[in-house]
Amino acid sequence: MRFNFFKNMKTTFIISTLLIIFSLYSINKSGLNYGIEFMGGTELVVSFQDDVKVEDIRADFIKANYNTLTIQNYGDNSNNEFLLRLPIEETSEVINVQKYKRNLKNVLDAEFSPEGYSIKRIDFIGPKVGKELVRNGIYSIIFGSMAILIYVFFRFSFSFGIASICALFHDFILTAFLINLLNIEITLSSIAAILTVIGYSVNDTIVIFDRVRENIKNLSESLEDIIQISIVQTLSRTILTVITVLIVLIPLYLVGGVEIKDLALIMILGVGIGTYSSIFYAPYLMYIFNKRNKND
């Protein structure tokens, strides 16, 4: 028996709406976990020759009054590499650069011999640069989304365009909620992943909408049946696209390393959300707006 997608869309639409409301509430309450790139601070990767525990390194830095320092394993736990992050507390970028880079190394030198460790990477981002990156990140999301929406409005009718806007908002909010839930840091790579997810989702929605538009011209069935037929006709393409994307993303997440692990995870989550919305959310919104326009 063929699954009736349209028959279940009202239920999924209600669930998605409730999830959007809850996601907005959760994000507003807890806030997003911004990385050093946006908050400003020092980030360094330290490799030790001998086995060292995170707790021991943290205790050494707390002795030096670095209470805001966060430390985590970098990559495989067996390679004795650690990622250290220290947010900026002062306002002077020049003093911060000199202070954090020098003092962090002094703490390491006091507890470990220079031959016992090596600093593989050290980056500093000042507070002004961090604020600029936040602003530019927001602009990139807004302008990228606007460009997509302008294209959809010119390509389709008003009801199709409004449905695409709502679906884009749906995917962005739910992806941001999962990022917040999983405590993934918001970095430039995260924003790039979100923009990629938005583009992927809109592309998938456009494919279904394009088939709906063609079937409206060629078929005499009701809009409900046309939506069902269009989804079935494009389902194999959607499934193959998802599988192809996941074939790339899953290995990147598993063995791609720390640098791109979060990016791959965000895209995996976003692909799932985008595929769901293009089938169960956007077409139903298009149906609602299209039906309302006819009634008016």
Summary of the structure (lengths in Angstrom):
residues: 296
radius of gyration: 24.1
end to end distance: 36.5
largest distance: 80.4
contacts: 924
relative contact order: 0.14
helix: 74%
strand: 10%
